[in-house]
């Protein structure tokens, strides 16, 4: 595949940094989507210019990957499908724990690796943990059952510094914390939808969502973070080189924290470009920003490089 033809046919949804030489992308074919044909592709960009991919016949939602101790990528589908990619190839799984599955309970929203264990969350406060090949189990000890319709509850994102300190956020401002034994619902300062969460090494977390909402705190105390900047719906964020980068599906910002107040500074990734950034993901050495038809990386948070998508 020619490196300059990818986004002529495919829309980039999500991206994930494996390491500096390996980046994963979740995409879909725009023409097929217009015809309401479920489809998706897992693309790999190696060494900055070598592409490979794997097709699947369902709607992809989220992906997560790691290269340590071994290369592995998990791509999550709306109805609980999972595409697993590792050094031996590709295979598909389906989340189902004795009939508890997304097809019966609601669409999935996010998958992330925590201590090399994939955990997936979705609507209806679904949480599943993978404990072996094609073996997923409910991971919901302590989580309340969802209320009956027309009430809507769900988890949009999950993150953890360890299996003893996991956060998940979602609808109605819900924030759940797993302490290694069970989940507990934290006292949230909002009832707005939260879209993303980051777990920090010191057991603190960041969360973002509707109406410019930005939270920071611990299980015992959560702060509303005030700042000068746009009132928008934050969709994705990443912590990179000691700074919080955040995107709303239109623009990319970085949070500047100073003694006299916080501010959101808009970032142009190059040549005064402001692509509609949908997704952020970082490793220790690389920050990735994904838009529908473009993607950019930075090693220092200042100078950005366009990827050949």
C-alpha positions in Angstrom: 0.0 0.0 0.0 1.3 3.4 -0.9 1.9 5.5 2.2 0.1 8.5 0.7 -3.2 6.7 -0.1 -4.4 5.5 3.3 -6.9 8.4 4.1 -8.1 8.5 0.5 -10.2 5.4 1.4 -10.1 5.2 5.2 -11.1 7.4 8.1 -8.8 7.4 11.2 -10.8 6.8 14.4 -8.2 6.1 17.1 -4.4 5.7 17.4 -2.1 4.0 19.9 1.7 4.3 20.3 3.5 1.0 20.8 6.9 2.6 20.7 8.7 5.1 18.5 8.8 2.7 15.6 5.4 1.2 15.9 2.0 3.0 15.9 -1.4 1.4 15.6 -4.5 2.9 14.0 -8.2 1.9 14.1 -9.9 2.9 10.8 -13.0 2.3 8.8 -13.8 2.5 5.1 -16.0 5.6 4.5 -17.8 4.2 1.4 -18.8 1.0 3.2 -19.9 3.0 6.2 -22.2 5.1 4.0 -23.8 1.9 2.9 -24.2 0.9 6.5 -21.8 -2.1 6.1 -20.0 -2.8 9.4 -16.2 -2.8 8.8 -12.9 -1.8 10.2 -9.2 -2.1 9.8 -6.3 -2.3 12.2 -3.3 -0.5 10.5 0.3 -0.7 11.7 2.8 2.0 10.8 6.4 0.7 11.3 9.6 2.7 11.1 7.7 5.8 10.0 6.8 4.5 6.4 5.9 0.8 6.4 2.2 0.0 6.4 0.4 -3.3 7.1 -3.2 -4.0 8.1 -5.9 -6.5 9.1 -9.6 -6.2 8.1 -12.5 -7.1 10.3 -16.3 -7.2 9.6 -17.7 -5.2 12.6 -17.6 -1.7 14.1 -14.4 -0.9 16.0 -14.6 1.4 19.0 -11.3 1.4 20.8 -7.8 -0.1 20.9 -4.9 -0.5 23.2 -1.4 -2.0 22.7 1.9 -2.8 24.4 5.3 -3.9 23.2 6.6 -5.0 26.7 7.1 -7.7 27.6 5.7 -8.9 24.2 4.0 -7.2 21.3 0.2 -7.3 21.6 -2.7 -5.1 20.5 -6.4 -5.5 21.4 -9.0 -3.8 19.3 -12.5 -3.6 20.8 -15.8 -3.7 18.8 -19.1 -2.1 19.6 -20.8 -5.4 20.4 -17.9 -7.0 22.3 -15.9 -8.2 19.4 -12.1 -8.2 20.1 -9.3 -8.5 17.5 -6.1 -9.6 19.0 -2.8 -9.0 17.2 0.5 -10.4 18.5 3.7 -11.8 17.1 2.0 -15.0 16.0 -0.8 -13.3 14.0 -4.4 -12.2 14.4 -7.4 -13.9 15.9 -10.9 -12.7 17.0 -12.6 -13.2 20.3 -16.0 -12.3 21.7 -16.8 -10.9 25.2 -19.3 -13.3 26.8 -19.5 -14.3 30.5 -22.3 -16.8 30.9 -24.7 -14.7 28.8 -23.4 -11.3 30.2 -22.4 -9.7 26.9 -22.6 -6.3 25.2 -25.2 -7.5 22.7 -27.6 -7.9 25.6 -26.4 -5.1 27.8 -25.4 -2.2 25.5 -22.5 -1.0 23.4 -18.9 -1.0 24.5 -16.9 2.2 24.7 -13.2 1.7 25.7 -10.5 -0.9 26.2 -7.1 -0.3 27.9 -4.3 -2.4 29.2 -3.6 -2.2 33.0 -0.6 -4.1 34.1 -0.8 -6.0 30.7 -4.4 -7.0 31.5 -7.0 -5.8 29.0 -10.1 -4.3 30.6 -13.1 -3.1 28.6 -16.0 -0.9 29.7 -19.3 0.1 28.2 -22.8 1.3 28.6 -24.9 -0.1 31.4 -21.8 0.1 33.6 -20.3 -2.9 31.9 -16.7 -3.9 32.9 -14.9 -7.0 31.6 -11.5 -8.4 32.2 -9.6 -10.8 30.0 -8.2 -13.7 31.9 -7.1 -15.9 29.0 -7.5 -16.5 25.3 -11.1 -15.9 24.4 -11.9 -15.9 28.1 -13.5 -12.7 29.4 -15.3 -12.3 32.7 -17.4 -9.6 34.4 -15.2 -7.4 36.6 -18.0 -5.5 38.4 -17.7 -6.3 42.1 -19.2 -3.3 43.9 -20.7 -1.6 40.8 -24.5 -0.9 41.1 -26.8 -2.5 38.5 -28.0 0.0 35.9 -31.4 1.7 36.6 -34.3 0.9 34.3 -35.0 2.9 31.1 -35.3 5.7 30.3 -32.4 6.4 32.7 -29.0 6.1 30.9 -25.8 5.1 32.6 -22.5 3.9 31.1 -18.8 4.0 31.4 -16.9 5.8 28.6 -13.2 5.3 29.6 -11.0 3.4 32.0 -7.4 3.9 33.2 -5.2 2.5 36.0 -1.7 2.9 37.3 -2.0 -0.6 38.6 -4.6 -3.3 39.2 -5.0 -1.9 42.7 -5.8 1.6 41.5 -8.2 1.8 38.5 -10.6 4.7 37.5 -13.5 4.6 35.2 -15.7 7.5 34.2 -18.9 8.0 32.2 -22.4 9.3 32.0 -24.0 11.5 34.7 -20.5 12.4 35.9 -20.0 9.0 37.4 -16.5 8.2 38.7 -15.7 4.7 39.8 -12.6 3.5 41.6 -11.3 0.0 42.0 -9.0 -0.5 45.0 -7.8 -4.1 44.3 -10.9 -5.7 45.9 -14.0 -3.9 44.7 -15.3 -0.9 42.9 -16.6 2.1 44.8 -18.5 5.1 43.4 -16.7 8.3 44.2 -18.4 11.6 45.1 -18.4 13.4 41.8 -18.7 17.2 41.6 -20.7 17.0 38.3 -23.5 15.3 36.6 -22.2 16.0 33.1 -20.9 13.3 30.8 -17.2 12.4 31.3 -15.4 11.2 28.2 -11.8 10.4 29.2 -9.7 9.6 32.2 -6.0 9.4 32.9 -4.5 7.6 36.0 -1.3 9.1 37.4 1.5 7.3 39.1 0.7 8.9 42.5 -2.9 7.6 42.5 -4.2 10.9 41.2 -6.3 11.1 38.1 -7.5 13.6 35.5 -10.9 13.4 33.8 -12.6 15.5 31.2 -16.0 15.9 29.5 -18.9 18.1 28.6 -19.0 21.9 28.9 -15.3 22.3 29.3 -15.3 20.1 32.4 -11.8 19.2 33.7 -11.3 17.3 37.0 -8.2 16.3 39.0 -8.0 14.5 42.3 -7.8 11.3 44.3 -10.4 8.8 45.5 -10.8 11.0 48.7 -11.0 14.4 47.1 -11.8 15.6 43.5 -11.2 19.1 42.3 -12.9 21.1 39.5 -10.0 22.6 37.6 -10.7 26.1 36.5 -8.8 27.7 33.5 -9.0 30.4 30.9 -10.0 28.8 27.6 -12.8 27.4 25.5 -16.0 26.0 26.9 -16.2 22.9 24.8 -16.7 19.1 25.1 -13.3 17.5 25.8 -13.0 14.1 24.1 -9.5 12.8 24.7 -6.4 13.7 26.7 -2.9 12.5 27.4 -0.2 13.2 29.9 3.2 13.8 28.2 6.4 15.2 29.6 4.7 16.6 32.6 1.9 18.4 30.7 -1.7 17.7 30.0 -2.6 17.7 26.3 -6.4 17.7 25.5 -8.6 17.7 22.4 -12.2 18.3 21.6 -12.5 16.8 18.2 -11.7 20.2 16.6 -8.6 21.6 18.2 -5.6 20.5 20.3 -4.7 22.3 23.5 -2.2 22.1 26.4 -3.0 23.1 30.0 -0.6 25.7 31.3 -0.5 25.7 35.1 0.8 28.8 36.8 0.6 30.4 40.2 -1.7 33.1 38.9 -4.1 30.7 37.2 -4.5 28.0 34.6 -5.0 28.5 30.8 -5.7 26.3 27.8 -3.2 27.1 25.0 -4.2 26.1 21.5 -1.5 24.1 19.6 -0.9 24.3 15.9 0.9 21.1 14.9 2.7 22.6 12.0 2.5 25.3 9.3 -0.4 26.9 11.2 -2.5 23.8 10.8 -5.3 23.0 13.3 -6.6 19.5 12.3 -9.7 18.2 14.1 -7.9 16.1 16.6 -10.1 13.2 17.8 -7.7 11.1 19.8 -4.5 11.5 21.8 -2.2 8.7 23.0 1.4 8.8 24.3 4.2 6.6 25.4 7.1 7.9 27.5 8.8 9.2 24.4 6.1 10.0 21.8 2.8 11.8 21.8 0.3 11.0 19.0 -2.5 13.2 17.8 -5.1 11.6 15.4 -7.5 13.5 13.2 -9.9 11.9 10.7 -7.5 12.3 7.7 -4.2 13.1 9.4 -1.9 12.2 12.3 1.0 13.9 14.0 3.6 13.0 16.5 6.0 14.9 18.8 8.9 13.9 20.9 9.1 17.1 22.9 5.6 18.5 22.9 6.6 21.4 20.8 7.8 20.3 17.4 5.3 18.1 15.5 5.8 15.8 12.6 3.0 14.8 10.1 2.8 11.0 9.6 2.4 9.7 6.0 -1.3 8.8 6.2 
